[in-house]
Amino acid sequence: MVWRGYTMESECIFCRIVDGEIPAVRVYEDGEHLAFLDTNPRSEGHVLAIPKEHIKTIDELGDEQTAKLFIVVKRIAESLKQKMGVKGYNIVSNNGEIAGQVIPHVHIHIVPRYEGQRSSAGFELAFPVDAKAKRKVEESIEK
């Protein structure tokens, strides 16, 4: 099946990150999961958590896989609060092209929110991150 130009798992950007073919700032890793900084962050410390296994959408995950993935998401959120002074966060996952999923591999966005970023718009409101801020985050959160 072709999805936005992807014809097989070997072309999946996230699978290539898991395999070490594409660099990423890894912030968490275990045998089944990987979490890394988003390259196009909506806020300082924006992290993506993924299963290492190539699974396209959340509904294709088994119940145990879903539970384990969200335990990872919770750990990341706790770490962001402790290490970066995050006041809140958004947890978002787009599933399917119609929902805005660009990479056909399950991924959960953990988007930190800081003082002054309060908004009723939630995830849709983007707070651009400049290169200096991205470096600061990478240095403080990289494992």
VOVEXGU-808953 format. One record per residue: residue in three letters; x, y, z of N, C-alpha, C in turn. Coordinates in nm, 3 decimals, always signed. Atoms other than C-alpha are relative to their C-alpha. Last residue first. Layout:
% residues N
(pt "ala",(X,Y,Z),(X,Y,Z),(X,Y,Z)) ...
END
This chain:
% residues 143
(pt "lys",(-0.044,+0.105,-0.093),(+2.039,+1.100,+2.721),(+0.145,-0.035,-0.020)) (pt "glu",(-0.058,+0.114,+0.071),(+1.971,+1.435,+2.556),(+0.051,-0.103,+0.100)) (pt "ile",(+0.087,+0.117,-0.007),(+1.749,+1.660,+2.772),(+0.061,-0.125,-0.064)) (pt "ser",(+0.054,+0.027,-0.132),(+1.958,+1.963,+2.868),(-0.075,-0.132,+0.009)) (pt "glu",(-0.105,+0.015,-0.100),(+2.186,+1.983,+2.566),(-0.055,-0.040,+0.136)) (pt "glu",(-0.078,+0.120,+0.032),(+1.907,+1.918,+2.315),(+0.106,-0.026,+0.106)) (pt "val",(+0.081,+0.117,-0.034),(+1.683,+2.175,+2.484),(+0.080,-0.127,-0.023)) (pt "lys",(+0.011,+0.002,-0.146),(+1.949,+2.445,+2.472),(-0.077,-0.124,+0.045)) (pt "arg",(-0.127,+0.050,-0.052),(+2.024,+2.359,+2.109),(-0.004,-0.013,+0.152)) (pt "lys",(-0.007,+0.143,+0.030),(+1.655,+2.398,+2.016),(+0.129,-0.061,+0.056)) (pt "ala",(+0.086,+0.069,-0.096),(+1.643,+2.734,+2.196),(+0.004,-0.151,-0.023)) (pt "lys",(-0.066,-0.010,-0.130),(+1.939,+2.860,+1.994),(-0.080,-0.075,+0.107)) (pt "ala",(-0.111,+0.095,-0.005),(+1.786,+2.731,+1.669),(+0.070,+0.001,+0.136)) (pt "asp",(-0.117,-0.036,+0.081),(+1.456,+2.914,+1.719),(+0.114,-0.098,+0.025)) (pt "val",(-0.121,+0.018,-0.079),(+1.137,+2.752,+1.844),(+0.118,+0.033,-0.089)) (pt "pro",(-0.123,+0.032,+0.073),(+0.803,+2.864,+1.703),(+0.122,-0.006,+0.094)) (pt "phe",(-0.097,-0.095,-0.052),(+0.508,+2.856,+1.942),(+0.133,-0.034,-0.064)) (pt "ala",(-0.142,+0.032,+0.005),(+0.226,+2.685,+1.758),(+0.083,+0.113,+0.058)) (pt "leu",(-0.076,-0.124,-0.013),(-0.138,+2.712,+1.857),(+0.148,-0.034,+0.006)) (pt "glu",(+0.001,-0.073,+0.126),(-0.314,+2.405,+1.720),(+0.081,+0.129,+0.005)) (pt "phe",(-0.105,+0.045,+0.091),(-0.210,+2.199,+2.020),(+0.008,+0.082,-0.128)) (pt "gly",(-0.071,+0.125,-0.023),(-0.421,+2.392,+2.269),(+0.107,-0.028,-0.103)) (pt "ala",(-0.020,+0.065,+0.129),(-0.632,+2.672,+2.117),(+0.074,-0.133,+0.015)) (pt "ser",(+0.111,+0.093,+0.018),(-0.761,+2.770,+2.462),(+0.014,-0.077,-0.131)) (pt "ser",(+0.086,-0.028,+0.114),(-0.422,+2.920,+2.523),(-0.113,-0.101,-0.004)) (pt "arg",(+0.139,+0.042,-0.025),(-0.169,+2.949,+2.799),(-0.087,+0.039,-0.118)) (pt "gln",(+0.050,+0.070,+0.119),(+0.182,+2.986,+2.658),(-0.144,-0.047,+0.018)) (pt "gly",(+0.017,-0.094,+0.110),(+0.296,+3.252,+2.906),(-0.051,-0.065,-0.128)) (pt "glu",(+0.065,-0.123,-0.044),(+0.433,+2.999,+3.155),(-0.006,+0.097,-0.118)) (pt "tyr",(-0.070,-0.080,-0.101),(+0.542,+2.693,+2.965),(-0.084,+0.120,+0.038)) (pt "arg",(+0.055,-0.136,-0.008),(+0.371,+2.421,+2.767),(+0.062,+0.069,+0.120)) (pt "pro",(-0.005,-0.075,-0.125),(+0.548,+2.102,+2.663),(-0.064,+0.137,-0.013)) (pt "val",(-0.032,-0.140,+0.028),(+0.430,+1.910,+2.355),(-0.004,+0.079,+0.131)) (pt "ile",(+0.007,-0.056,-0.135),(+0.438,+1.531,+2.391),(+0.051,+0.142,-0.016)) (pt "his",(-0.066,-0.128,-0.028),(+0.356,+1.408,+2.041),(-0.019,+0.034,+0.147)) (pt "ile",(+0.070,-0.083,-0.095),(+0.268,+1.039,+2.012),(+0.083,+0.126,+0.023)) (pt "his",(-0.083,-0.089,-0.081),(+0.380,+0.845,+1.711),(-0.087,+0.090,+0.085)) (pt "val",(+0.059,-0.055,-0.121),(+0.240,+0.546,+1.524),(+0.100,+0.091,+0.071)) (pt "his",(-0.057,+0.080,-0.109),(+0.417,+0.505,+1.190),(-0.056,+0.065,+0.126)) (pt "pro",(+0.088,+0.112,-0.031),(+0.266,+0.635,+0.865),(+0.064,-0.100,+0.098)) (pt "ile",(-0.084,+0.120,-0.001),(+0.456,+0.967,+0.879),(-0.089,-0.118,+0.040)) (pt "val",(-0.093,-0.013,+0.111),(+0.237,+1.262,+0.777),(+0.089,-0.124,-0.012)) (pt "gln",(-0.118,+0.083,-0.022),(-0.068,+1.201,+0.994),(+0.088,+0.005,-0.124)) (pt "gly",(-0.125,-0.075,+0.006),(-0.298,+1.499,+0.939),(+0.124,-0.082,+0.029)) (pt "ala",(-0.022,-0.063,-0.130),(-0.625,+1.344,+1.052),(+0.130,+0.078,+0.005)) (pt "ile",(+0.106,-0.097,-0.018),(-0.729,+1.267,+0.693),(+0.015,+0.076,+0.132)) (pt "glu",(-0.025,-0.122,+0.079),(-0.394,+1.099,+0.640),(-0.102,+0.109,+0.027)) (pt "gly",(+0.057,+0.000,+0.135),(-0.452,+0.850,+0.918),(+0.023,+0.133,-0.068)) (pt "asn",(+0.009,+0.136,+0.052),(-0.394,+0.879,+1.292),(-0.075,-0.002,-0.131)) (pt "asn",(+0.080,-0.004,+0.123),(-0.272,+1.208,+1.436),(+0.004,-0.139,-0.061)) (pt "ser",(-0.037,+0.099,+0.101),(-0.150,+1.165,+1.793),(-0.096,+0.013,-0.117)) (pt "val",(+0.076,+0.002,+0.125),(-0.146,+1.441,+2.053),(+0.051,-0.113,-0.089)) (pt "ile",(-0.031,+0.131,+0.055),(-0.042,+1.479,+2.415),(-0.091,-0.017,-0.120)) (pt "asn",(+0.101,+0.060,+0.086),(-0.037,+1.843,+2.520),(+0.052,-0.136,-0.044)) (pt "tyr",(-0.041,+0.057,+0.128),(+0.171,+1.960,+2.811),(-0.122,-0.049,-0.075)) (pt "gly",(+0.105,+0.085,+0.054),(+0.163,+2.151,+3.136),(+0.049,-0.055,-0.133)) (pt "lys",(+0.118,-0.024,-0.083),(+0.387,+2.370,+3.353),(-0.119,-0.086,-0.041)) (pt "val",(+0.123,-0.002,+0.078),(+0.719,+2.246,+3.209),(-0.119,+0.013,+0.095)) (pt "gly",(+0.095,-0.094,-0.058),(+1.009,+2.335,+3.436),(-0.130,+0.013,-0.078)) (pt "met",(+0.012,-0.121,+0.081),(+1.266,+2.171,+3.211),(-0.102,+0.099,+0.054)) (pt "lys",(-0.125,-0.052,+0.054),(+1.410,+1.881,+3.410),(-0.012,+0.135,-0.069)) (pt "gln",(-0.110,-0.005,-0.096),(+1.125,+1.783,+3.640),(+0.121,+0.074,-0.054)) (pt "lys",(+0.041,-0.083,-0.114),(+0.827,+1.869,+3.418),(+0.116,+0.017,+0.097)) (pt "leu",(+0.005,-0.139,+0.048),(+0.998,+1.732,+3.106),(-0.039,+0.095,+0.114)) (pt "ser",(-0.137,-0.047,+0.017),(+1.085,+1.411,+3.292),(+0.004,+0.146,-0.045)) (pt "glu",(-0.055,-0.021,-0.134),(+0.726,+1.361,+3.407),(+0.141,+0.057,-0.008)) (pt "ala",(+0.067,-0.118,-0.057),(+0.600,+1.410,+3.051),(+0.054,+0.032,+0.139)) (pt "ile",(-0.054,-0.118,+0.070),(+0.858,+1.164,+2.917),(-0.061,+0.126,+0.059)) (pt "arg",(-0.138,-0.021,-0.048),(+0.764,+0.906,+3.179),(+0.063,+0.123,-0.064)) (pt "lys",(+0.008,-0.053,-0.137),(+0.393,+0.947,+3.096),(+0.139,+0.028,+0.056)) (pt "val",(+0.046,-0.138,+0.013),(+0.460,+0.897,+2.723),(-0.005,+0.066,+0.138)) (pt "val",(-0.115,-0.077,+0.048),(+0.660,+0.581,+2.803),(-0.037,+0.148,-0.011)) (pt "ile",(-0.089,-0.007,-0.117),(+0.368,+0.448,+3.009),(+0.124,+0.079,-0.037)) (pt "phe",(+0.044,-0.113,-0.081),(+0.151,+0.543,+2.710),(+0.072,+0.008,+0.134)) (pt "leu",(-0.035,-0.125,+0.066),(+0.353,+0.317,+2.483),(-0.040,+0.119,+0.086)) (pt "lys",(-0.144,-0.022,-0.016),(+0.329,+0.028,+2.730),(+0.043,+0.132,-0.064)) (pt "ala",(-0.028,-0.031,-0.140),(-0.050,+0.056,+2.751),(+0.148,+0.031,+0.021)) (pt "thr",(+0.053,-0.134,-0.027),(-0.087,+0.072,+2.373),(+0.032,+0.042,+0.143)) (pt "gln",(-0.089,-0.095,+0.067),(+0.139,-0.230,+2.322),(-0.044,+0.143,+0.028)) (pt "glu",(-0.123,-0.005,-0.079),(-0.061,-0.424,+2.583),(+0.100,+0.098,-0.062)) (pt "asp",(+0.025,-0.070,-0.127),(-0.389,-0.335,+2.411),(+0.126,+0.013,+0.085)) (pt "gly",(+0.071,+0.084,-0.096),(-0.259,-0.434,+2.068),(-0.018,+0.078,+0.130)) (pt "leu",(-0.075,+0.048,-0.115),(-0.166,-0.154,+1.830),(-0.086,-0.096,+0.081)) (pt "glu",(-0.067,+0.124,+0.040),(-0.346,-0.126,+1.494),(+0.086,-0.057,+0.112)) (pt "asp",(+0.099,+0.108,-0.001),(-0.591,+0.130,+1.637),(+0.058,-0.133,-0.045)) (pt "ile",(+0.027,+0.049,-0.135),(-0.296,+0.352,+1.720),(-0.096,-0.118,+0.001)) (pt "thr",(+0.090,-0.084,-0.079),(-0.192,+0.385,+1.355),(-0.030,-0.065,+0.136)) (pt "lys",(+0.043,-0.127,+0.060),(+0.083,+0.267,+1.120),(-0.084,+0.089,+0.091)) (pt "ile",(+0.146,+0.011,-0.008),(+0.274,+0.002,+1.312),(-0.053,+0.136,-0.041)) (pt "his",(+0.073,-0.083,+0.095),(+0.643,-0.043,+1.237),(-0.148,-0.033,+0.005)) (pt "glu",(+0.065,+0.080,+0.104),(+0.788,-0.195,+1.554),(-0.079,+0.094,-0.092)) (pt "lys",(-0.104,+0.033,+0.099),(+1.009,+0.048,+1.743),(-0.057,-0.083,-0.114)) (pt "pro",(-0.041,+0.140,-0.015),(+0.700,+0.189,+1.914),(+0.108,-0.025,-0.105)) (pt "ile",(+0.044,+0.098,+0.100),(+0.710,+0.567,+1.904),(+0.027,-0.142,+0.046)) (pt "ala",(-0.019,+0.135,-0.053),(+0.736,+0.867,+2.136),(-0.060,-0.099,-0.099)) (pt "leu",(+0.082,+0.103,+0.063),(+0.785,+1.210,+1.978),(+0.034,-0.134,+0.064)) (pt "val",(-0.052,+0.136,+0.015),(+0.916,+1.494,+2.194),(-0.101,-0.087,-0.075)) (pt "his",(+0.102,+0.081,+0.068),(+0.862,+1.871,+2.190),(+0.061,-0.136,-0.035)) (pt "gly",(+0.009,+0.131,-0.062),(+1.124,+2.009,+2.433),(-0.105,-0.091,-0.059)) (pt "glu",(-0.129,+0.052,-0.044),(+1.081,+2.375,+2.344),(-0.019,-0.132,+0.072)) (pt "ser",(-0.038,-0.062,-0.126),(+0.741,+2.417,+2.175),(+0.135,-0.059,+0.039)) (pt "arg",(+0.106,-0.097,-0.026),(+0.581,+2.327,+1.842),(+0.028,+0.077,+0.128)) (pt "pro",(+0.074,-0.008,-0.126),(+0.900,+2.147,+1.741),(-0.103,+0.111,+0.005)) (pt "asn",(+0.080,-0.119,+0.028),(+0.999,+2.072,+1.382),(-0.089,+0.028,+0.121)) (pt "thr",(-0.086,-0.091,+0.078),(+1.282,+1.822,+1.434),(-0.072,+0.127,-0.041)) (pt "asp",(+0.060,-0.029,+0.130),(+1.082,+1.655,+1.713),(+0.091,+0.098,-0.073)) (pt "leu",(+0.047,-0.136,+0.022),(+1.307,+1.542,+1.997),(-0.053,+0.016,-0.141)) (pt "phe",(-0.102,-0.092,+0.050),(+1.329,+1.167,+2.044),(-0.061,+0.138,-0.021)) (pt "ala",(+0.052,-0.137,-0.005),(+1.145,+0.883,+2.212),(+0.114,+0.093,-0.037)) (pt "leu",(-0.099,-0.105,+0.016),(+1.204,+0.518,+2.129),(-0.071,+0.133,+0.011)) (pt "his",(+0.041,-0.139,+0.025),(+1.011,+0.210,+2.227),(+0.120,+0.092,-0.016)) (pt "glu",(+0.116,-0.010,+0.088),(+1.024,-0.172,+2.236),(-0.034,+0.141,-0.045)) (pt "gly",(+0.004,+0.102,+0.104),(+1.360,-0.264,+2.389),(-0.110,+0.015,-0.103)) (pt "asp",(+0.000,+0.132,-0.060),(+1.397,+0.064,+2.576),(-0.011,-0.101,-0.114)) (pt "glu",(-0.001,+0.119,+0.084),(+1.483,+0.415,+2.467),(-0.005,-0.124,+0.088)) (pt "tyr",(+0.041,+0.121,-0.071),(+1.431,+0.765,+2.597),(+0.008,-0.116,-0.098)) (pt "val",(+0.019,-0.037,-0.140),(+1.564,+1.110,+2.504),(-0.047,-0.117,+0.085)) (pt "arg",(+0.076,+0.101,-0.074),(+1.713,+1.036,+2.164),(-0.009,+0.040,+0.146)) (pt "val",(-0.036,-0.021,-0.140),(+1.825,+1.339,+1.965),(-0.091,-0.090,+0.082)) (pt "ala",(+0.105,-0.062,-0.080),(+1.786,+1.197,+1.616),(+0.055,+0.021,+0.141)) (pt "pro",(-0.029,-0.046,-0.136),(+2.018,+1.085,+1.338),(-0.122,+0.063,+0.067)) (pt "ile",(+0.026,-0.144,-0.003),(+1.886,+0.887,+1.040),(+0.025,+0.045,+0.143)) (pt "glu",(-0.035,-0.050,+0.134),(+2.022,+0.539,+0.967),(-0.019,+0.151,-0.010)) (pt "gly",(-0.120,-0.082,-0.006),(+2.024,+0.450,+1.338),(+0.044,+0.055,-0.134)) (pt "asp",(-0.116,+0.077,+0.049),(+1.779,+0.160,+1.295),(+0.130,+0.079,+0.003)) (pt "val",(-0.017,+0.115,-0.090),(+1.516,+0.337,+1.511),(+0.126,-0.077,-0.038)) (pt "ile",(-0.054,-0.057,-0.125),(+1.568,+0.655,+1.305),(+0.026,-0.113,+0.100)) (pt "arg",(-0.141,-0.031,+0.029),(+1.522,+0.452,+0.985),(+0.067,+0.067,+0.119)) (pt "cys",(-0.071,+0.128,-0.002),(+1.201,+0.304,+1.125),(+0.149,+0.023,-0.025)) (pt "phe",(-0.013,+0.041,-0.139),(+1.087,+0.660,+1.200),(+0.070,-0.134,+0.013)) (pt "ile",(-0.099,-0.084,-0.068),(+1.162,+0.778,+0.847),(+0.020,-0.046,+0.143)) (pt "cys",(+0.058,-0.076,-0.111),(+0.969,+0.489,+0.694),(+0.110,+0.076,+0.074)) (pt "glu",(-0.002,-0.142,+0.037),(+1.130,+0.383,+0.364),(-0.053,+0.088,+0.113)) (pt "ser",(-0.139,-0.043,+0.012),(+1.224,+0.036,+0.491),(+0.012,+0.147,-0.039)) (pt "glu",(-0.056,-0.041,-0.128),(+0.864,-0.006,+0.607),(+0.142,+0.052,-0.011)) (pt "met",(-0.035,+0.110,-0.089),(+0.731,-0.017,+0.253),(+0.066,+0.055,+0.126)) (pt "thr",(+0.043,+0.126,+0.058),(+0.571,+0.195,-0.021),(+0.035,-0.120,+0.088)) (pt "tyr",(-0.065,+0.111,-0.069),(+0.576,+0.538,+0.137),(-0.053,-0.130,-0.057)) (pt "gly",(-0.129,+0.033,+0.059),(+0.485,+0.809,-0.117),(+0.074,-0.113,+0.070)) (pt "arg",(-0.082,-0.121,+0.016),(+0.208,+0.968,+0.083),(+0.141,-0.034,-0.049)) (pt "trp",(+0.057,-0.103,-0.087),(+0.075,+0.621,+0.169),(+0.094,+0.119,-0.007)) (pt "val",(-0.074,-0.125,+0.007),(+0.130,+0.346,-0.088),(-0.073,+0.105,+0.084)) (pt "met",(+0.083,-0.119,+0.000),(+0.000,+0.000,+0.000),(+0.088,+0.125,+0.000)) 
END
